[in-house]
Amino acid sequence: MRIIAISREFGSGGRELGKRLADKLGFDYYDSEIISAVAKNSGMDAGYVETALSDHGWQDFPITYRSTIGSPVYLQSGVVNLLLDSSVKFYFFILWEGIAAALVGASFYRCRQRKWKALESMQLEDNVFLLEGIRKPVVCGFYHPMIYIPVRLPEEEREKVVAHKKRLIAGYSHKLLVCAILVTYFNWFNPILWLSLYYYSEDLKRL
């Protein structure tokens, strides 16, 4: 099978040249009909087909419609498999990034919510607040960390807890924890990271 491929730029007249050459030599002429044929037979959007094929190049695929793209055997391999593979990767990427963004957004909202509540709560020190609605002491913030102490925590334990949290902040442990949380969120499908994050946070409580 003899094939002549013409590479052209906008305004170069390559399409007209191809048509005249095909008429002269008696060859079949195909341009955007290939994309339309693949889209029609695979049920996919023509724009998506064009993008997928242009990204991977035409060199791996036959370009005559009569004996290749139009055949059921070809449609079950080659181009269609490539497009389906690209589609699966695309939707997996959307799912992956969507869940990661949701986890990051939820954590950011909880942190901001605590800061909003702190405006109406009792301030013990510059960055230490008594807060309702939390069960255990937490540190929120990266550059300007705040320490939130549960209201129900006995007063005799507050001083020890605040000193412990300040020691963690001085050692930048809160920043390392934030980085560990982000890494885990963007790899949420990895159970080992979740387990490592849990034990790391537990170890910080013992420091």
N, C-alpha and C positions, 0 to 999 in steps of 0.2 A: 504494500500500500504506500503510495507516494503522497507526501504531505508538504505543502508550502505554508510556512507561518510568517506572517508579516507583522513586525513590531512597528507601532506608529505612535506619534504624538498628536496632541490636539492641533487641528488646522493643517496637518501635513498632507491630507488627501489620501492617507493609507487605505481607507475603506473603499474609495472609488477605484484606486489602483488594484486592490484585491479583487473587486468585482470584474474589472476588465481583464485581468490576468486569468481568472477562472473561466470566463467566457472564451478567451483565446485558446486556452489549453483543454477546455472541455472538462474541467474539474468541478466538483461540487463546492459551493461557497457557503461558509458558516461564520457568523459573527456572534452577535448576542443571542442567536437562536440556540446555541449550546446551553447557555445559562437558563433560558426559558424552558428548554426541554428537561434539564435536570430538575428544575424547580417544579415543573408540572408533574413529572413522574414520581418525584419523591415527596410531594406535598409540602415542600418547604418554601419559604419566602425567597423570591428571586434576588433581592438585595443581599440576603444572608448567604445565598449560594455564591454570588459574585465575590463577596468579601472573603469567604472561606477559601475559595479557589485561588484568588489573587494572593492571599497570604501564603499559601503552600506552593504556588506555582503550577503551571499546566504541564510541566515536563513529565509528571508521573501518570498522566491520564490520557487515554486516547481522545481525539477531538472530533472524530467523525460521528455523526448522529446515526447514520443508516444502520451500521452493523455493531455499534458499541453502546452508546448512551441509551439508545432506544430499546436495547434488549433487556429482558428481565434478569439474565445472569449478571450483566454489568451493573444493573441497579442494586443488586444484592451485595455488591462488593465495591471496591474503588472509591468513587466520589461519595456515594451515599454513606458508606461506613466512615469516611473522613468527616462528613458533615455531622453525622450522629455523634461521633467521638468528640468533635468540637463543641457540640451542643451540650453533651453531658458534662464536659469540663467547665463550660460556661455556667451552667446551673449549679454545679457543685461549688464553684467559686463564689457565686452569689449567696448560696446557703452558708458557706463557710464564713465569708465576711459579714453577712447579715447577723449571724449568731454572735460573732465576736463583737460587732458594733453594739448589739443589744446588751451584752454583758458589760462592756465598757460604759455604755450610757447609763445602765442601771446603777453601777457603782458610783459614777460621777454624780448622779441624782441623789443617791443616799448621802453622799458626802456634803453636797450643797444643802440638803434638807437639814442635816445636823447643824450646819453653820447658821441657817435661818432660825432654827430653834434656839441656838445659843444667844441670839440677840435679845431673847426674852428670858434667859435663864441667869442663874447666879454665876458671877465670875469670881473664881477663887484667886487666880493670878493672871498674868498677862495673856497666857495662852491656855489656861486651864478653866474649864467650865463644868458646872453641875448640870446634867441633862436628864430629862425624863424620857422614857420610852426606849432606853437601851438597857441591856442586861449585863454588859461587861464594859470595862474601860476600853476606849479605842483612840487611835491617833488618825486624824484626817488631814490631808494636805501634803504637798511635796516641798515647795519652797518655804511656805509659812505654816508648818504643822500646828494643829490644835489638839489639845488633849481633852477628851470628854469623859467625865466620870458619872456613873449612874447615881441618881439621887438617893437610892436605897442603900448605897454602899456605906457601911459604918464609918464614922468619922475617924476612928482609930486606925483604919486601914487606908484612908485616903492619902495620907502623907507618904506611906510606903509605895502606893500605886503611882502617885505623881512622880516620885523620885525615880522609880523604875522606868516610866515612860520617858522622862527627860534623859535618862541614861541611854535609852535606845535612840532617841533623836540626836543626841550628841555623837553617837557612833554611826549615824546615817542609816540605821537599820530600817527606818520607815521608808527611805528612798529605795533601798534594795527590795523591800517588800512590794512596793508599787511596781517596780520593774518585773518582779517575779509574777505578780498578778497579771500584768499585761501580756507577758510571754505565755502564761497559761490560758488566758482568754483567747489569744490569737491562735492557740493550738488546743482549743477546747475538746477536740476529739481524742486527745492523748491522755489516758487515765494515769499514766506515770507522772505527768506534770501536776495533775490535780493532787495526787498522793504526796508528791514532793512539796507542793505548796502548803498542804495541811501540816505536814511535819515541820516545815520551816517556821510557820506561824506558831506552832506549839513550842518550838525551841526558843523562839523570841520571848515567850512568856516566862521561860525559866532563867533567862539571862539576868 
